[in-house]
C-alpha cells in the first residue's frame, strides 16, 4: 500500500485547527505562509 500526502492540504488542516484554537495566531500563520510561498517562487522550489 502506497500512501502519499500532499503538503498543501496537510498544512491547511493544521493551520485551520490552530486558528480555531488560538485566533490570534491567524496573523502569524498567514505571514509565514506568504513568506514561504514568496521564497519558493523566487528560488523556483516545486513541491510534488
C-alpha positions in Angstrom: 0.0 0.0 0.0 1.4 3.4 -1.0 0.2 6.4 1.0 1.2 9.8 -0.4 0.3 13.0 1.5 0.3 16.4 -0.2 1.9 19.1 1.9 -0.6 21.8 1.0 -3.8 20.2 2.4 -1.9 19.0 5.4 -0.6 22.5 6.2 -4.0 23.9 5.6 -5.6 21.4 8.0 -3.0 22.1 10.8 -3.3 25.9 10.3 -7.1 25.7 10.4 -7.0 23.8 13.7 -4.5 26.2 15.2 -6.6 29.2 14.1 -9.7 27.7 15.7 -7.8 27.0 18.9 -5.9 30.4 19.1 -7.4 33.0 16.8 -4.5 35.4 17.4 -2.3 33.0 15.5 -4.1 34.0 12.3 -1.7 36.9 11.5 1.4 34.8 12.1 0.2 31.8 10.1 -0.8 34.0 7.1 2.6 35.9 7.3 4.6 32.7 7.5 2.6 31.2 4.6 3.2 34.2 2.4 6.9 34.3 3.2 7.3 30.6 2.4 5.3 30.9 -0.9 7.3 34.0 -1.8 10.6 32.2 -1.2 9.6 29.2 -3.1 8.5 31.4 -6.0 11.8 33.3 -6.0 14.0 30.3 -5.8 12.0 28.1 -8.1 11.1 25.5 -5.5 8.5 22.9 -6.5 6.6 20.7 -4.1 5.4 17.5 -5.6 
